[in-house]
Amino acid sequence: MVGAARLLGLRPFCGAVLLGWALCLAVPSALASDTGTHEGVASCGGSTCHGRLAPSGRVVRQNELITWQDESSAAGAHSRAWAVLTQARGEAIAARLGMGAAEHAQTCLGCHSDDVPAAGRGSRFQLSDGVGCEACHGGAGGWLASHYAVGATHASNLAHGMKPLDDAKARASVCLDCHFGASKPGYALTHRIMAAGHPRISFELDLFGALQSHYDFDADYMQRKQVPGGVKLWAVGQAMALERVLGGFAERQDGMFPDFYFYDCQSCHRALSDTRAPQITAVANPDRHIQPGTPVFDDENMIMLEAAVDVAAPALADRFRNDSQSFHAALARDRSSAVQAASALGATSRALADAFSAHAFSRAETFTILDRLLAGAGTQRYTDYAGGAQAVMAIDTLLNALVTAGHVPRGAEAALRPDIDALYRDVRDPNAYRSQEFRDTLARVASAIRRLR
């Protein structure tokens, strides 16, 4: 994981970081059900709370705020969220969209700040804090006092309104509000925003959480809470991301056209040629069953779920495959058919999230999922950049989960890092993605990972 972050050359942008191959770490925000007053980052920053300069706390490090504010790493991404709206790129995007100053535009503030209504802001609240503590953990008005009280427990904090981010589904729901968009004002990522210059959104819940972590999953943490990471979080995140995307697709249209935000960028943004023998760069995908020229729905999460459904939710496997293929076919007919098919596939995705959340993934199952991502017929679906990039993040996440669980020695993972880095290089630039070259690299990595079993 650290090797991947170093390889990607993290640099500030978009209220987070723009990773080396243009993965924008958008920022999560408060859930609509969050009713507690948001007191502001300053309410968490005392030296007896989370504002120490060194990690010297007995139960938690207590320097979490310093890590959150780190200007040089992905861990400080959320604290930079609002500030980037005032910079040249953010202002240029807002100008192209005719929305005035980006730092005051609700279209931007939902994900670049903790944009709660004025009535829900405490005396120390500031929008300029960016994505502060309460954007993820929930308004502290109800739980701040219980949080630092003698004898406080995680259960008592939750009872007073803190978000249960140690639960995979709750965590995914919070993060996906911005990483994939939501129907609330200020959270709708659109093709128009992308066309105006916003970085590409590509997200994997566990990997991005690890890159931005400002706390430790130590023995004490594991005693008090669940550990929100690993294979379960990856699988739940994939299922809930697909449900979120399908819901947005059904809700939104851009004039007479669908909102192309939900489609694969490179399926339309390809080089044009008037020569007699043009080079056709599009590659047929065996599971889409669509004609050339049909805009391609971004099915990266469907591809990932295909690798996991037989392993962890076999009772839903046939239903998921049928609904996925029906959705692709409906896109070529008419909008009403597509919306109906999206609703069916969304319901299946929701059922998958429930099944994955209740499942304990074993060592053997994790290796099976890895093998399906790396080899076999499934790799023929990596025809587009989005699917390839999602596969690389999945492989990195699952391999690190095996290491964390003690199923693979750290030395063996370190020996594999050059191979994983080679996969990251293959997806560094969306415009330079070559599906066959990517599959060739996958085959080499597959052989190395199989030796670990």
C-alpha positions in Angstrom: 0.0 0.0 0.0 2.8 2.4 0.9 4.6 1.4 -2.2 1.6 2.2 -4.3 1.1 5.6 -2.7 4.8 6.5 -3.4 4.6 5.3 -7.0 1.5 7.4 -7.7 3.3 10.6 -6.9 0.6 12.2 -4.7 0.0 15.9 -5.2 -2.7 18.2 -3.9 -6.0 18.8 -5.7 -9.7 18.5 -5.6 -10.0 18.8 -1.9 -7.9 15.7 -1.7 -5.2 14.5 -4.0 -5.0 13.8 -7.6 -3.2 10.4 -7.8 -0.6 9.8 -10.4 -3.1 8.3 -12.9 -5.8 10.9 -12.2 -7.8 9.2 -9.5 -9.4 12.1 -7.6 -9.8 11.4 -3.9 -13.1 13.3 -3.6 -14.3 13.8 -0.1 -17.1 12.2 2.0 -19.7 14.3 3.7 -22.4 14.1 6.3 -25.3 11.8 5.8 -28.8 13.3 5.4 -29.8 11.6 8.7 -27.1 13.5 10.6 -29.1 15.8 12.9 -26.5 16.8 15.5 -25.1 20.3 15.6 -21.7 20.5 13.8 -19.4 22.2 16.3 -16.4 22.5 14.0 -12.9 21.1 13.9 -11.7 23.3 16.7 -14.0 21.4 19.1 -11.8 18.3 18.6 -8.4 20.0 18.6 -7.5 20.4 22.3 -4.2 18.8 23.5 -6.2 16.5 25.8 -8.3 15.4 22.8 -7.0 15.0 19.2 -4.7 18.0 18.8 -1.4 16.8 20.3 1.8 17.3 18.3 3.0 13.7 19.0 1.1 10.4 19.1 1.4 10.0 22.9 -2.2 9.1 23.9 -2.8 6.0 26.0 -5.9 4.8 24.2 -5.8 6.7 20.9 -2.8 8.6 19.4 -4.4 12.0 20.1 -2.5 13.6 17.2 -5.2 12.7 14.7 -5.8 16.4 13.9 -2.2 16.9 13.0 -2.3 14.0 10.6 -5.6 15.3 9.1 -3.9 18.6 8.5 -0.8 17.1 6.8 -0.2 19.2 3.7 2.3 16.7 2.2 0.3 13.5 2.1 -3.0 11.9 1.2 -3.8 11.7 4.9 -4.3 15.4 4.9 -6.5 15.4 1.8 -9.8 16.3 3.5 -8.4 19.4 5.3 -7.5 20.8 1.9 -10.9 20.3 0.4 -12.3 23.8 0.6 -9.0 25.6 0.0 -8.6 24.1 -3.5 -11.9 25.7 -4.6 -10.1 29.1 -4.2 -7.2 28.0 -6.5 -6.9 28.5 -10.2 -8.3 25.2 -11.3 -11.3 25.3 -9.0 -12.2 28.8 -10.1 -11.7 27.9 -13.7 -14.2 25.0 -13.4 -16.7 27.2 -11.7 -16.3 30.0 -14.4 -16.9 27.5 -17.2 -20.1 26.4 -15.5 -21.2 29.9 -14.8 -21.7 29.3 -11.1 -19.7 32.2 -9.6 -16.9 31.6 -7.0 -16.4 27.9 -6.5 -15.9 28.4 -2.7 -19.5 29.7 -2.4 -21.2 27.4 -4.9 -23.4 24.7 -3.4 -22.6 22.4 -6.3 -19.0 22.3 -4.9 -19.5 22.7 -1.2 -21.3 19.4 -0.6 -18.1 17.5 -1.2 -15.5 20.1 -0.6 -16.7 21.1 2.9 -19.0 20.1 5.7 -21.9 22.0 4.2 -24.6 21.6 6.8 -27.5 24.2 7.1 -26.7 27.3 9.0 -29.0 26.2 11.8 -26.9 23.1 12.4 -23.6 25.0 12.8 -22.0 25.6 16.2 -20.1 28.7 17.2 -16.7 27.3 16.2 -17.8 25.9 12.8 -16.1 27.1 9.7 -16.8 26.0 6.1 -13.1 26.8 5.4 -12.1 23.8 7.6 -13.0 21.7 4.5 -14.1 18.1 5.2 -13.7 18.2 9.0 -14.2 15.5 11.6 -18.0 15.8 11.7 -18.4 15.4 7.9 -17.5 11.8 8.4 -18.2 11.1 12.1 -21.5 13.1 12.3 -22.4 16.3 14.1 -20.8 16.3 17.5 -23.5 18.3 19.2 -25.0 15.1 20.6 -22.0 13.0 21.3 -19.1 15.4 22.1 -19.6 15.4 25.8 -20.1 11.6 26.0 -17.0 11.2 23.8 -14.6 12.4 26.4 -16.5 11.5 29.5 -14.9 9.1 32.0 -16.0 5.6 31.1 -17.1 6.6 27.6 -17.5 3.7 25.2 -17.9 3.5 21.5 -21.4 2.2 22.0 -22.3 5.3 24.1 -21.0 7.6 21.4 -23.1 5.8 18.8 -26.1 6.1 21.0 -25.6 9.9 21.0 -25.4 10.2 17.2 -21.8 9.4 16.2 -21.7 7.6 12.8 -20.7 3.9 13.1 -17.8 4.1 10.6 -16.5 0.7 11.9 -19.5 -0.9 10.1 -18.7 -1.6 6.5 -22.1 -0.5 5.1 -22.3 2.7 7.2 -18.7 3.6 6.2 -19.4 3.0 2.5 -22.5 5.1 2.6 -20.7 8.1 4.0 -17.8 7.9 1.7 -19.8 7.2 -1.5 -21.8 10.4 -1.0 -18.9 12.2 -2.7 -16.8 9.5 -4.2 -19.7 8.4 -6.4 -22.3 11.1 -5.8 -25.7 11.3 -4.1 -29.1 12.8 -4.9 -28.7 15.5 -2.2 -28.0 19.1 -3.4 -24.2 19.6 -3.8 -23.4 16.0 -4.3 -24.3 15.3 -7.9 -21.2 14.6 -10.0 -22.1 15.2 -13.6 -20.7 15.0 -17.1 -20.9 18.8 -17.3 -18.6 19.1 -14.2 -16.2 16.7 -15.8 -16.2 18.5 -19.1 -15.5 21.8 -17.2 -12.2 20.3 -16.0 -13.0 18.3 -12.8 -10.6 15.3 -12.3 -11.9 11.9 -13.1 -13.6 10.0 -10.3 -12.3 6.5 -9.6 -12.6 5.1 -6.2 -12.0 2.0 -4.1 -13.2 2.2 -0.5 -10.6 0.3 1.4 -7.5 1.5 -0.6 -8.5 5.1 -0.4 -9.4 4.8 3.3 -5.9 3.4 4.0 -4.2 6.2 2.1 -6.1 8.8 4.1 -6.0 7.1 7.5 -5.3 9.4 10.4 -5.6 6.7 13.1 -4.2 3.2 14.0 -6.0 -0.1 13.9 -4.1 -1.3 16.9 -5.0 -4.0 19.4 -6.9 -1.5 21.5 -9.0 -0.4 18.5 -9.8 -3.9 17.6 -11.0 -4.6 21.2 -13.3 -1.6 21.1 -14.6 -1.8 17.6 -14.8 -3.8 14.4 -11.9 -3.2 11.9 -13.4 -1.4 8.9 -11.1 -2.8 6.2 -10.0 -5.7 4.2 -11.9 -7.9 1.9 -15.3 -7.3 3.4 -15.0 -3.5 3.0 -13.8 -4.0 -0.6 -16.8 -6.2 -1.4 -19.4 -4.1 0.4 -17.9 -1.0 -1.2 -18.2 -2.5 -4.7 -21.8 -3.5 -4.2 -22.9 -0.2 -2.7 -21.0 1.8 -5.4 -22.9 -0.1 -8.1 -26.2 0.6 -6.4 -25.3 4.3 -6.0 -24.3 4.6 -9.7 -27.5 2.9 -10.9 -29.7 5.1 -8.7 -28.0 8.2 -10.1 -28.4 6.9 -13.7 -32.2 6.4 -13.1 -32.6 9.8 -11.6 -30.7 12.0 -14.0 -30.8 13.1 -17.6 -29.1 16.0 -19.3 -31.6 17.5 -21.7 -32.5 15.0 -24.4 -29.4 12.9 -23.6 -28.6 10.7 -20.6 -26.0 12.1 -18.2 -22.9 10.7 -19.7 -21.1 10.8 -16.3 -22.2 7.2 -15.9 -20.6 6.0 -19.1 -17.0 5.0 -19.8 -15.1 8.1 -20.9 -12.9 6.3 -23.4 -15.8 4.7 -25.2 -16.6 8.1 -26.7 -13.4 10.1 -26.2 -11.3 8.3 -28.9 -9.1 9.5 -31.7 -11.0 10.2 -34.9 -9.5 9.5 -38.4 -10.6 10.1 -42.0 -8.0 7.6 -43.4 -9.2 4.6 -45.5 -7.8 2.2 -42.8 -8.6 3.8 -39.5 -7.1 2.2 -36.4 -10.1 0.9 -34.3 -9.0 1.0 -30.7 -12.2 -0.2 -29.1 -12.1 -3.8 -28.0 -15.2 -6.0 -27.9 -16.3 -6.9 -24.3 -17.7 -10.4 -24.1 -20.2 -9.7 -21.3 -21.8 -6.5 -22.7 -23.5 -7.9 -25.8 -23.8 -4.4 -27.4 -23.1 -3.2 -30.9 -20.2 -1.0 -31.8 -21.0 2.7 -31.4 -23.2 2.1 -28.4 -22.1 4.3 -25.4 -20.6 2.0 -22.8 -21.9 2.2 -19.3 -19.1 2.2 -16.8 -19.3 -1.3 -15.4 -16.1 -1.5 -13.4 -18.0 -2.4 -10.2 -20.0 -5.1 -12.0 -16.7 -6.7 -13.1 -15.3 -6.7 -9.6 -18.5 -8.1 -8.2 -18.4 -10.9 -10.7 -15.2 -12.1 -9.1 -16.7 -12.2 -5.6 -20.3 -13.2 -6.0 -19.7 -17.0 -6.4 -17.4 -17.0 -3.5 -19.4 -15.0 -0.9 -23.0 -14.9 -2.2 -23.5 -17.9 -4.5 -27.3 -17.8 -4.0 -27.3 -14.4 -5.8 -24.8 -15.3 -8.5 -27.2 -16.1 -11.3 -29.5 -13.2 -10.4 -26.6 -10.8 -10.5 -25.3 -12.0 -13.9 -28.8 -12.0 -15.4 -29.6 -8.5 -14.1 -26.2 -7.2 -15.3 -26.7 -8.5 -18.9 -30.3 -7.3 -18.9 -29.2 -3.8 -18.0 -26.6 -3.6 -20.7 -29.1 -4.9 -23.3 -31.8 -2.4 -22.1 -29.4 0.5 -22.6 -29.5 -0.1 -26.3 -33.4 -0.1 -26.4 -34.9 2.9 -24.7 -34.7 4.8 -21.4 -37.7 3.4 -19.7 -36.3 -0.2 -20.2 -32.9 0.9 -19.0 -34.3 2.6 -15.9 -36.4 -0.5 -15.1 -33.3 -2.8 -15.5 -31.2 -0.4 -13.4 -33.7 -0.7 -10.6 -33.6 -4.5 -10.7 -29.8 -4.6 -10.8 -29.7 -2.0 -8.0 -31.8 -4.2 -5.8 -29.5 -7.1 -6.5 -26.5 -4.9 -5.6 -28.2 -4.0 -2.3 -28.7 -7.7 -1.6 -25.1 -8.4 -2.3 -24.0 -5.6 0.1 -26.1 -7.3 2.8 -24.6 -10.7 2.0 -21.0 -9.5 2.0 -21.5 -7.5 5.2 -22.6 -10.7 7.0 -19.8 -12.8 5.5 -16.4 -13.6 7.0 -14.0 -13.9 4.1 -11.5 -16.7 4.5 -7.9 -17.0 3.3 -8.9 -19.4 0.6 -11.8 -17.2 -0.5 -9.6 -14.2 -0.8 -7.1 -16.1 -3.0 -10.0 -17.3 -5.1 -11.2 -13.8 -5.7 -7.7 -12.7 -6.5 -7.3 -15.5 -9.0 -10.6 -14.5 -10.7 -9.4 -10.9 -11.0 -6.0 -11.9 -12.3 -6.6 -14.8 -14.7 -9.2 -16.7 -16.7 -12.2 -15.6 -18.7 -12.9 -12.6 -16.4 -9.8 -10.8 -17.5 -11.3 -10.4 -21.0 -13.6 -7.8 -19.5 -10.7 -5.3 -18.9 -11.3 -3.7 -22.3 -11.6 -0.2 -20.8 -9.4 1.8 -18.6 -11.9 2.1 -15.7 -12.2 -1.6 -15.3 -8.4 -2.0 -15.4 -7.8 0.7 -12.8 -10.4 -0.8 -10.5 -8.8 -4.2 -10.9 -5.4 -2.9 -9.8 -6.8 -1.2 -6.7 -8.7 -4.5 -5.9 -5.6 -6.6 -6.2 -3.6 -4.2 -4.0 -6.4 -4.1 -1.4 -6.9 -7.9 -1.3 -3.2 -8.6 -1.1 -2.7 -6.2 1.8 -5.7 -7.8 3.5 -4.0 -11.1 3.4 -0.8 -9.6 4.8 -2.8 -7.8 7.6 -4.5 -11.0 8.5 -1.2 -12.9 8.7 -2.0 -15.1 5.8 0.9 -13.9 3.7 4.3 -12.9 5.1 5.2 -9.2 4.7 8.4 -10.2 3.0 6.5 -12.1 0.4 4.3 -9.1 -0.3 7.3 -6.8 -0.5 8.8 -9.1 -3.1 5.6 -8.8 -5.2 5.5 -5.0 -5.0 7.5 -4.5 -8.3 4.8 -6.6 -10.0 2.0 -4.6 -8.5 3.8 -1.4 -9.4 3.9 -2.6 -13.0 0.1 -2.8 -12.9 -0.2 0.7 -11.6 2.0 1.9 -14.5 -0.3 0.3 -17.0 -3.2 2.4 -15.7 -1.3 5.6 -15.0 -2.7 7.4 -18.0 -6.3 6.7 -19.2 -5.3 7.8 -22.7 -2.5 5.4 -22.9 -4.3 2.3 -21.6 -3.8 -0.8 -23.7 -6.0 -3.7 -22.7 -3.8 -6.5 -24.1 -0.6 -5.1 -22.5 -2.5 -4.8 -19.2 -3.6 -8.5 -19.4 -0.1 -9.6 -20.1 1.1 -7.8 -16.9 -1.8 -9.5 -15.0 -0.7 -12.9 -16.1 2.8 -12.3 -14.6 1.3 -11.1 -11.4 -1.1 -14.0 -11.3 1.7 -16.5 -11.4 3.5 -14.7 -8.6 0.4 -14.6 -6.3 -0.5 -18.2 -6.9 2.9 -19.2 -5.5 1.8 -17.6 -2.2 -1.1 -20.0 -1.7 
